[in-house]
Amino acid sequence: MKKSSGKKIFWTCLSFLTFGLFSLALISKNYWLNIFVIVLGMLINKKGSDALFIKKSFIAKSDMRRKNNL
């Protein structure tokens, strides 16, 4: 339980950092910084979505297993 809570905190903080960098890039008009933001967003989507959205990923995995068994 403690480990999953730590992962959730890490991915949440990284999500807020990514949003902050995106806002900073828009305000300062340094649009090249958005390349880094896109990479971070894809990393969060690929690796962190299971930790951030536990119930949603559990439902999606169970639906996928059910479809594969039919």
N, C-alpha and C positions, 0 to 999 in steps of 0.2 A: 504494500500500500504506500509506503514511504517513497519507494523508488518511482512509482508512477506519478506521485504528487510532485516530485522533483523534476521529472521530465515535463510535466504540464507547465510548471512555473518557468522552466527554461524556454520552451517553445512559445509561451505567452509573452515573455520578455523580448524574445527575438522578433515576434510579430509586431510589438509596439516599436521596437527599434527600427524595423523595416518601414513602418508607417511614418515614423519620425524622419527617416532619411528621405522618403518620398516627398514629404511636405517641405523639407529643407531644399530639396532639388527644385521643386516648383517655385518656392519663394525666391531663391537665389538665382534661378534660371540657369543652373548647372545641369543641363539635361543629360549629360554623359553619366551622371551619378545614378540615373535611373537604370542603367545596365546592371549595376550592382544590386539595385533594389529588385529587379526582375529575377536575378539569380537567387537572391535570398527568398523571394516569394515562391519560386519553384521548389527550393529546398524545403521550405515550410510545408508546402502542399504535399510533397512526396514523402518526407520523413516524419513530419510533425503532426499530420492530420490524425493519425491513430491515437496519439497522446492527447491532443486537444479535444477531439470529438469521439470519446470512448463509446458512448451509446450508439451513435450513428454508424461508426465503423463496425460494431458488433452486429447491428441489424443488417448492414450491407453484406457482411461476410456470411451470415446465416442465410440470407436470401440467395446468395451466389451458390452456397452449398446445396440448397434445396433445388435450384434450377439445374445444377449439374447431376443430381441424383435422378431427375425425371427423365 
